[in-house]
Structures are given as C-alpha cells and as structure tokens.
C-alpha cells in the first residue's frame, strides 16, 4: 500500500476515479465468481447427463461398458493433450515423462485412478442405473475422510463422524429402499458402485503433487490416454458389440465430447474463479441431474427410502466439502 500511495499526486487527487476503479474491480470479481459458479454447475450437469446417456447405451443398445471406457478415455485424452500442446507447447506437455518417478506415478494414476473410477462407474450403471451409481460414487469423500484420519492417527471431528454415519445410513437406504431383506438394485451394481467410490478417493488423493507440478489438464489428459490404451487390451475399440444406430452414436459422441472433455475443461477452468470447496459443493449437481433424468426420462423407480438415502449422501458431501480436511 505504501508504494501505491507514494505514486499518487496529492495536489490533483480526485477520489472519484479511485472509487470508480474500486467498484469496477468489485464488479469484475463478482462477474468472475458468477462465471466460475456457472462453469462448475455446467460441468456437473454434463457429467450427470452423460451417466444417463451411458445407461441408455448399455441397457437399450447393448453397448459394452469396457468398450465405451476405451473410446471415451482415449479420445478425450488425445484431445486434452492436443489442447495442452497448443497452449503450452510440446516440451511442457511431455515434461512428466522426463522424470521416472513421476512417470510411474502417472501410469498408476491412469490405470488405478482414472480407469478404475471410469470402468467401475459405468459397470454400476450397466447393472443398475445412473442415479444409484452416481450416488454410490459420491461416497468417495467418506473413504477420503477415513483414510486421512488413519494416516494422521487422529480421531475424526464430530462433523466428520456424523457425515460418515449419515453416508452409511444413506447408502443402506439407497440400495435397499428400506427393505433389509433385499437390494433395490442388483448386488453387482452395489459392488461396482462402492468400487467407484474407493477409486474416486484414490483419484482425488494420489495425484496432488503431479497436478501441482505439471497442471491438471496435462496430467488428466495423459492419465485418460493411459487408461484408454490399457483398457483397449481387454476391449479393443474395433471389437464393437451393440446395435449401431444414429441415435446410439450420437449418445457416444455426447459422452466423449460433452460428458468428458467439455465437462472436465469447464470444471477445471472454474477453479480460476472459485475455491475448490465451492466447486466440490456445486458438483452435487451431478447426482441430482442424473437422478432427475433417470426418473423423468428412463422411468427409473426410486422409492421414498431410496430418495431419502440419496439425500443423506448429498448432505454428507456438503458437510465434508465445507469442512474439507487437510491432506
């Protein structure tokens, strides 16, 4: 502040320009904040819609989840890396491969983290529905909370303990619809949904240093490509099964471009204008949009207990995002 004051001409000082400049800066900040909120909401909604689109592909057109993961990750990864190369240059794009330790971590992140969360999420949709799969995946913050508490050898706070209990109760209601004797969705859907939550926790915690060093778009682009290439050894993109129609391929294009590439880009870009905690809170629009579409478009039957369980999971995410533990 001293430097600014020392450069003001006190004899000709006019407070109005300073006031106008302050108001202009404040308006710009508010506009940027609104832009960030809008971007993260758009990304979350696109993720939710892509889950519903994937359900249609699996259950109506007979597509293989592994095949869709291969295509989705490979194409989106290549496009992300192309964008990074254009913006930052090729040397910056391939910098991670010059350090053996970081390269190994990137490969592990791509296979266990990104491929793990992508395949398990789509498998949960294949055996159940997009609404339940997305809600179960949002149990990920619970595993993050438990892991951090164990690693730091401390007892979780009251809010964190309440969130864990609430999430477990919500998951129980979600998968049983309140009936202790049966699942409201298949056991395979429950299994893969919980696997997606665990891999989401790994995906969120493991690559922090890589993201900070090489940039989010660069790291995720390589991880997507690694995951897609790895999955291609199991389900090659040329081994297609399903009903090939214009509608089906339009849905595939939507999942790859809007549900992956654009959704990720606007979410990452939003972090320039809002905090990570705000982004995490607004990301709850993903399970909400997936649930609304599943009920309204696909006529998925969600009982009162299941909806209450989903609400419990969303409240849990809100609590943990607002009280994000240190990692």
N, C-alpha and C positions, 0 to 999 in steps of 0.2 A: 504493500500500500504506500510505503514511503516513496518508492520510485515513481508511482503514478502522480502522487501529489506534487513532487518536485518538478514535474513537467507540465504543470498547469499554469497558465498565465493568469495570475490573480487579479491583475488590473482589468482584464477584459473577460473575467469569468462570467459565464451565463449558465445558471443552474438548469435551464430548460433542456438544452441538448443532453446533459448528463441524465436527467430524469427520463427523457425520451429514449436514450440509449439503454437505460436500465429496463424500461418497460418493453423495449424491443427484444432485449436478451431474454427477459422473463417469458415473453410470448413465444419466442423461438424454442425455449426449453420446454414449455408446455406442449407446443406442437410436436416436438421430438418425442416427448413422453407418450402422447396420444398415438403417434406413429408406431412407436415400439409396442404399445399395448395391442394395437390393431394387427400388427405383423405376427405377434406370437399367437393371438387368437386365430388368425387365418391359418397358420401352420398347424395348430392343434386340431382345428376343424377338418383340414385336409387329411391329417393322419386318421381321424375318426372315420371320415367318408371312405378312405382307401381300405380300411378294415372291412367295411360293409361291402365294398366292391369286391374284395377278395372272397368274402363269403359267397357272393353270387357266382364267382368263377369256380369255386370248389364244389359247391352243392348243386348248382344249376347246370354248369357247363362241364363239370368233371375234370377240371384242371388239377394238376399235381402241385401241392404246396412247395415241394422242393424245386420244381421247375420254375415256379413264379419267383422264388427266392433267388435262384441263379440269375434269371433275367433282370430282376429288379435291382439287385445289388451290383451286377456287372455294368449295366447301362448307366445307372445313376453314379456309380463310382467313376467311370470314364468321363462322364460329363462334368462332374465336380472337379476332377483333376485337370480337365481341359480349361475350365474357368479359372482355376488357381494359376495355371501356367500362363494364361493370357494376362492375368492381373499382376502376378508377382514374378513371372519368369520361370523358365525350366530349372535353373540351378536351385532356386528356393523350393520348387516342387519336389525334387529328388533328394533334397538335403538329408532327410531322415535315413536314407539308405547308406549314407557315408559313415554312420556310427552303428557298429554291430549290435551293441546292447539295445539301442533304441529300435533298430530294425527288428530284433527278436520280439521286443515288447509290442511293436506294431502288428506283427504276424499273429501273436497271441490275442491281441485285442480284436483283430479282424475275424479270427476263427471262433474264439470262445465268446467274445463280447457281441460283436455285430451279427455274425452269422448265427450264433446261439440265440440271441433275442429275436432275430427275424424269423428263423425257422420255427422256433417254439411258439411264437405268437401266431403264425399262420396255421400251424398244426392245431392249436387250440381253437382257432376259428373253424378249421375243417371238421373237427369232431364236435364242436358246439355251435357257438355263434359269436359274432363280432362284439356284441355288448358284454357278454360274460368274459370273453378272452381279454378284452381291454381292461375291464375292472380287475381281473386277477393279476394282470401285468402291473397294474398300479399298486400292487402290494410290494413292489420293489423297494420303496423307501423304508418299509419295515425291516427288511433284511439289511439295508444300509445302516439303520439305527442300531440294530443288534450287533452287527459287525464292528461298528465304531466303538460301541460300549465295551465289547470284549477286547478289542485291540488296545484301548486306552485303560482297560481294567478299572472301569468305574461303573457305578450304578446309574442306569438311565434316569433322567429327570422325571418329575411327576407327569409332565405333559407327554413325554416320550412313552412312558409306561402306559398312560391312558390311551395313546394312539395305537400302541401295539395290541392292547386288549380290544379296542374298538375295531381295529382292522381284522383281527382273528374272528371276532363275532360277526362282522360284516361278511367276511369270506364264507363262513359257515352258512349264513342265511342265503348268500348268493348262489351257492352250489347245491343247496338242499331245498330251497324255498320254504324253509321252516319245518320240513319233514325229516326227522332224524333217521328214518329207516331207508331213505333212498336219495339219490342225486337227482337234481332237476336237469342236469346236463350229464353227458357221458363221463365216466371216470377218466377216459383218455383226454377229454377237454380240460378237466380239472388238473390232471398231471402236467400237461403241456402248458397250461396257464400259469401254474406255480413255477415251472422251469423258466418261463419267460420272465417272471418276477425276479428270480435269482440271477439270471443272466443280465437283466436290466440293472440290477445292483452292481454287478461286476462291470458292466458297460459304463456306469456312471462314476465308479471309483477308480478303476485301474488306469485310465489313460490321462490323468490330470496333468502330469509333467509333460507328456507328449503334446497335449493340446496347447499348453502354455509356451512350449518351445517352438513348435512348427505350425501352429494355427489350427483352428477347428476344422475348417473346410478341407485343408490338406490332409490331416490325419484321418478324418472320416472318409474322405474320398479314397485314400489308399486302403483303408480297412474294408470299405464296401467292395472294392475290386478284389481284394484278397479273399474275402468271404464268398463272393460270387464265383471266383475261379475255383476255390476249394469245393464248393457245392457242385460245380459242374462235373467233377469226377464221379459224383453219385447220381445226379440227374442232369446230364448234358442238355444244353438248350435245344439241340437238334432232336432229342428224344421227346417229342411233344405228344401228350395224350389229352384228349378232351374234344369237345365239339367246337370246331373252328367256324365262327360266325363273325360278322362285322361287329355286333354288339359285344361279343367276348373280347375281341382285340381292342376295341375302344376302352373297355374296362382295364385291360392290361396296360394300355398306354397311360390311362389315368393314374393307376397305381404307381407306375415307374416315374412319370414326369411330375404329376401334381402331388401324389401321396408320398413321394420320396424326395425327389430333387428340390422342387419348389418349397415343399413343407419344411425341409431341413434348412434351406437357404434363408427363408424369412424368419425362422426361429433363431438361427444364429445371428442374423443381421439385427434382430430386435434387441439383442444384448448390448448394442451400442447406445440404446436409448433408455433401457430399463434395467433393473437389477436382476440377477439370477433368481432370487427369491420370488420376485413378481412374475417372472417367466414361468417358474415352476407352478405357482398358484394358478395362473391362467391356462396352463397346459391341461388343467382338469376339463377344459372344453372338449378334449379328445374323447374320453369315455362318455361324456354327456352326448356328444354328437353321434357317436357310434350307437349308443343305446336308443336315442330318439329315432335314428334311421332304421335300426333293426326292428323296432316295434312298428313304425309307421310304414315302411317300405316293404320289409321282408316278413312282416306279421309274426315276429318272434314273440312268444308268450312269456312275459315276465310277471310272476306273481307278486303280490304285495310284499311278502317277506324278501323276495329277491331284490325288489327295488329298494327296500329298506337297507338290505345288505350293501347294495351298491352305493347308497348314500353314506353309509358308515365308512366305506373305503375312501370316498371323496373327502369326507370330513377329516379322515386320517391324513391324507396327502396335504390338505390345507394346514393342519396343525404342524406337521413336520416341516413343511416348506417355510412357514412363518417363524419356526424355531429351528432353523437349519443347523445341525451340529457341525462342529469343526472337524475336518478330515485330516 
